[in-house]
């Protein structure tokens, strides 16, 4: 009888873990907006580096766990920061992950990320 109860509890824990995972995925998807890749996304978006005033290179960035932001006064994010604290539109849960438009200065090593939306792969470059 004890083994049966143990199996039932293990099954219940597994089901609860899956439900929590599905809820987390749904929350993250609601916070993300994906658009198709088109040339119009890049029009009028020629930026200058705030450091050296040189032109920034346009490209893509994938943030993995998402961009975890904290205000300077709060200090840097800790080792236990989770994807639940990621900025909107910085995590893609698709099999072919969407990415953020980004611009970088190779000289100053600065990165500008547009996280107003995620851009689905494919289409025009």
C-alpha positions as CSV (number, residue, x, y, z in Angstrom):
1,X,0.0,0.0,0.0
2,X,2.9,2.4,0.8
3,X,4.4,2.0,-2.7
4,X,1.1,2.9,-4.3
5,X,0.7,6.0,-2.2
6,X,4.2,7.0,-3.1
7,X,3.6,6.6,-6.8
8,X,0.3,8.6,-6.6
9,X,2.1,11.4,-4.8
10,X,5.0,11.4,-7.4
11,X,2.4,11.5,-10.2
12,X,0.6,14.3,-8.5
13,X,3.8,16.3,-8.1
14,X,4.7,15.7,-11.7
15,X,1.3,16.9,-12.9
16,X,1.5,20.0,-10.7
17,X,4.9,20.8,-12.1
18,X,3.6,20.5,-15.6
19,X,0.7,22.7,-14.9
20,X,3.0,25.4,-13.3
21,X,5.3,25.2,-16.4
22,X,2.3,25.7,-18.7
23,X,1.1,28.7,-16.7
24,X,4.6,30.2,-16.8
25,X,4.8,29.7,-20.6
26,X,1.4,31.3,-21.1
27,X,2.4,34.3,-19.0
28,X,5.6,34.8,-21.0
29,X,3.8,34.4,-24.3
30,X,1.3,37.1,-23.3
31,X,4.1,39.5,-22.5
32,X,5.7,38.9,-25.9
33,X,4.7,40.4,-29.2
34,X,6.1,38.8,-32.4
35,X,6.1,40.4,-35.8
36,X,7.3,39.1,-39.2
37,X,10.7,40.2,-40.5
38,X,10.3,42.9,-43.2
39,X,12.7,45.5,-44.6
40,X,10.4,48.2,-43.2
41,X,11.5,47.2,-39.7
42,X,14.9,48.8,-40.4
43,X,13.8,52.0,-42.2
44,X,14.8,55.2,-40.5
45,X,16.7,53.3,-37.8
46,X,20.3,54.5,-38.4
47,X,21.7,55.2,-34.9
48,X,24.9,56.8,-33.7
49,X,27.0,55.5,-30.8
50,X,26.7,57.7,-27.7
51,X,30.3,57.0,-26.9
52,X,32.2,57.8,-30.2
53,X,29.3,59.1,-32.3
54,X,30.1,56.5,-35.0
55,X,27.4,54.6,-36.9
56,X,26.0,51.5,-35.2
57,X,25.9,48.2,-37.0
58,X,22.4,46.8,-37.4
59,X,21.8,43.1,-36.5
60,X,20.1,40.7,-34.2
61,X,20.4,39.7,-30.6
62,X,19.0,36.6,-28.8
63,X,18.9,37.0,-25.1
64,X,18.5,33.4,-23.9
65,X,16.9,33.8,-20.4
66,X,15.7,37.2,-21.4
67,X,16.9,40.6,-20.5
68,X,16.8,40.9,-16.7
69,X,16.7,44.7,-15.8
70,X,17.1,46.3,-12.5
71,X,17.3,50.0,-11.7
72,X,20.7,51.2,-10.9
73,X,19.7,52.1,-7.3
74,X,18.6,48.4,-6.7
75,X,21.9,47.0,-7.7
76,X,22.6,44.3,-10.4
77,X,20.4,41.2,-10.8
78,X,21.5,38.3,-8.7
79,X,22.4,34.8,-9.6
80,X,18.9,33.6,-8.7
81,X,17.1,36.0,-11.1
82,X,14.5,34.0,-13.2
83,X,12.9,34.4,-16.5
84,X,9.8,35.7,-14.7
85,X,11.6,38.9,-14.2
86,X,12.7,39.4,-17.8
87,X,11.7,42.5,-19.8
88,X,8.8,42.0,-22.1
89,X,9.6,40.8,-25.6
90,X,13.1,39.4,-24.7
91,X,12.2,35.7,-24.5
92,X,11.0,33.6,-27.4
93,X,9.6,30.1,-26.7
94,X,9.2,29.2,-30.3
95,X,11.1,26.2,-31.9
96,X,12.6,28.7,-34.3
97,X,13.2,31.5,-31.7
98,X,12.4,35.1,-32.6
99,X,15.1,37.7,-31.9
100,X,15.3,41.4,-31.0
101,X,16.6,44.0,-33.4
102,X,19.8,45.4,-32.1
103,X,22.6,47.8,-33.0
104,X,26.2,47.7,-31.8
105,X,29.3,49.8,-31.8
106,X,32.3,47.4,-32.4
107,X,34.7,50.2,-31.2
108,X,33.0,51.0,-27.9
109,X,31.4,47.6,-27.3
110,X,28.0,49.2,-26.7
111,X,24.7,47.5,-27.6
112,X,21.3,49.0,-28.3
113,X,18.4,46.5,-28.1
114,X,14.9,47.2,-29.3
115,X,12.6,45.1,-27.0
116,X,9.3,46.6,-28.2
117,X,8.7,43.4,-30.1
118,X,10.4,40.1,-31.2
119,X,11.0,39.4,-34.9
120,X,10.2,36.0,-36.2
121,X,12.9,34.4,-38.3
122,X,12.5,34.1,-42.1
123,X,11.4,36.6,-44.6
124,X,13.6,39.5,-45.7
125,X,16.9,40.3,-44.1
